[in-house]
Amino acid sequence: MFRRLIVATDLSAASNALIHGLGGLRTLGAEECLLLQCLSSQETNPVALPFATAVLERNLQSQKEILEHQGFKVETRILPGVEKDEINRIAVEEDFSIIVVGALKHTLTNDLFFSGLAYNLIHHANKPVLIVRLEAHPTEGFACLNPIGIERGNPILFPTDFSDNSETAFKYIEKMVMGGIKKVILFHVMNKAKIKPELEEWLPEFNEADNQRMKNIKNTLQKIGNAEIETLIRYGMPADEIFKLIEERNPQLVVMGSQGRGFVKEIFLGSVSHDVARHSSASVLLIPAKRGGE
């Protein structure tokens, strides 16, 4: 699941914080890591190229040593090109497990930071994207907000709309439970905007059906591991309810499908997952929908 990582990096302090926060992925089976730095058109200018390459190589070597100390087998590459395109191409061609990128929680003051690489990747990647949430301290610089790993006591949060793509994302939850994750919260939100008022009289029936679905998912996980499994169903706006639960329970990771639909066909989870990726205080693993023929 996490065996081979491709990590987008650069010269920033935020990238260094990302590198320091990846050690816990070793407990989830991560073994190999490709540190990838893409050169911009300005950096590939014949005059600037030798200087830019030398600086980047020193930085990559430093980050490589940190990851090797954490137990990873590490390769580094510097390539010209558009980051999102090169990362996606390499991830697919060389069959990397996931793409890892760091990002601050989206606010009015850091919109440009997030709307760069991380934002592009969640819309275009053909491989799962792990967005590691970073925070900026006024005096101490950047740090990983909540490192991920089996030894962490924080739960894994899995919001589901019972769609095919949620089922695809659930495979990652199964692997985490088999790998030793201790706590999982299964979460479903009945979309108030789509149900009220026309379908409100059907809420008891919807709730009964959803509870049975959640029970089935819980039973599946209990058969394959020893994790504590909690199920929650709420009525409201999906993204808002997910944000509330993240603040209440402080999960180490939110796992979501990046597209999907629930029992009301107009509900698309894709937009919800992207909202969560942009605004939540937790790290997010987005699993892309299967393309035709996969």
C-alpha positions, 0 to 999 in steps of 0.5 A: 500500500505505502511501499514505494513513495514519490515525494515532491520536494523543493528548497523550502523549510516546509519541504524539510518539515515534510521530510522529517514527518515521514518516518511513521510511514515505515510502520505502514509498510513504506520502504522506498522513497523517490525525492523528486525536484522539478526545475522551472523554466527559469532554473533551466536557463543555461546561465542559471542551470549549473548553480541551481543544480548544485544547490538542489543536489546539496538540499536533496542529499541532506533530505536523503540522509534524513530519510535514510536515517528513518529507514527508507531506501532513497533515490533522488532526481532533478528533472526539468518540467511541470511538477504535476505532470512529471510527478504523475508520469513517473508515479504511473510509469514506475508504479509508485504506491502513492504521491506525497506532498506537504501542504498548509491548511488553506486560509486566505493568507496561504491560498497560493501555497496550497493552490500550487502543487498540492492542489494540482495533484489532487485534481490530476493524479492517477495515483493516490495522493497523501497530503501531509498537513503542515503548520507554521510556527511564528518562531519555530518554523514549519512542522508536521502537524500530526505525524502518521504511523501505527504507533500513533494513538489518533484514529484513522477517519474514513468518511464514506458515501457507499459509492464504488469509489468509496469501496476502492478507498476502503481497500486502503483502510483494510490494509491499514487495519491488517497492518496494525492500525489501532483505531478507525472511525467509519463516518457517513453524512446524510446530506441535508441539502439533498434530503430536506424537505422533499425526502425528509419523511424517508429519513428513518428508512435512510438511517436504517439502511445506512446503519446496516451498511456501516455495520457490514463495513465494521464487521469486515474490519473486525474480521481482519484485525484488532482495531477499535472500530467506531461507526458514526452517522450524522445529518447535515452538510457532508464537508461541514460535518467532516470538519467538525469531526476532525476537530472533535477527534483529531485523526492522524489521517483522513482517507477518502475517495476523490470522486463518487456518489451516494444513495442520492445520485446528485451527491458527489463525494469528489467535491467534498474530498477536495474541500476536506483536502484544502481546509481540514487540519488533518492529513488526507489520503485521496484515492482516485476513482478507477478509470474505465478499463482498470 
